[in-house]
Amino acid sequence: MQTKTLKWILPFVALTIGIAGSKGINALAAEPDAKAHVDSRPIVEIETVSALDHQVVINSYGEVKPFESTQLSVQVSGEVIEWHSNFVSGGIVARGDVLMRIEKDNYEAAVLQAEAELSRAQASLIEESALADVAADEAKRFPNRKHTDLFLRKPQVLSAKAGVKSAKAALKRAQRDLDNCEVKAPYDALVISRDVGVGQFVSTGSPVATLNNVEFAEIIIPIAGFDSAFLPERVTGIAATIKQSGLNGFTRHASIHRDLGVVDSDTRMVNLVVRVEDPYGLETRQPEVRFGSYVQVSFGGKTLNKIYRLPQDLVNNQTVWLLNADNELEPREVKVIREEGAYFYVSAGLNDNEKIVMTVPEYPQKGMAVKVAGADSSQHDTTEKL
């Protein structure tokens, strides 16, 4: 009896379990359809581009050199009796400072002698002029006689006048030699070397020192071909900035003084001369720009109108990626005309208010659908402009 009952119950239980299992499988199979659709589009950030005007900044490097360097010589002979305390290597002297003195007794005597000769010549001229006046009166009393220039003492007067001029010239030379016993600085200068000492006898023309002018310094900077196209038509007078980095770095104002006017045959570059006033800060109290320093020079070039500035990592093989109206990627070829720092400057290929992709997917494709980070399609126009 139990066996018969089991035969009826077991098929029923199996059928019930099968039906329940089928419903469970169908429910599980239908569950994904009930879930929300997953957006698998890459997320990108965009910015709206806008044209701007940009003045090119040109950078170059050069060595600071003195505006002029002088091999100082003496103009008279004699014994050195004194020199300036700053007249040593590395010393700074001002324009007009007496650097050294030469014993002047002989030259003072020469001045006195020249003054005596001038007095004698002037006395002779007075005498001859008086005799000429007497001769002229004599000629008036006897107008019918023939009176020569010699009778009228004209040659004697001319000779006396010439004597006065000669004596004045001799006095001027003697006074000049006396003045040259004091050797003065021709300009504010850095003393590079001094080759004379107290008690030393120097001869006319002997070199005694080397001086570098510290009123101005000059820097010759090469301008590469890709920069020369952006030079203004007239470079003279353009403001420049010189800079040196490091622990003792500095920044100073300068100006472009001139173009050397030739193209270097070795580098094919043009060279400009930058001038710095008061490089050692004697008058302006600015940081020193020492001769021999290697510095960076920056100045403004031409102004580029209606161009676009893009970070360099957005431009690959002259191509950028834009977002079109359908939120799809679109490649665009652009023309890069200038590179400065971390940016490219683009002159063609873009239009105002176009949306450039700032975070390009790893494998971008034309027409790839993307999603804009942090904004829906209605907010795209409010993104920050480049």
Helices and strands as residue ranges (DSSP letters): H 2-34, E 43-44, E 46-48, E 52-66, E 69-73, E 78-83, E 92-93, E 98-102, H 105-141, H 154-179, E 182-184, E 189-194, E 201-202, E 207-213, E 216-223, H 225-228, E 239-244, E 250-263, E 270-277, E 294-311, G 312-314, E 319-323, E 329-333, E 335-340, E 343-348, E 355-357, E 371-372, G 377-382
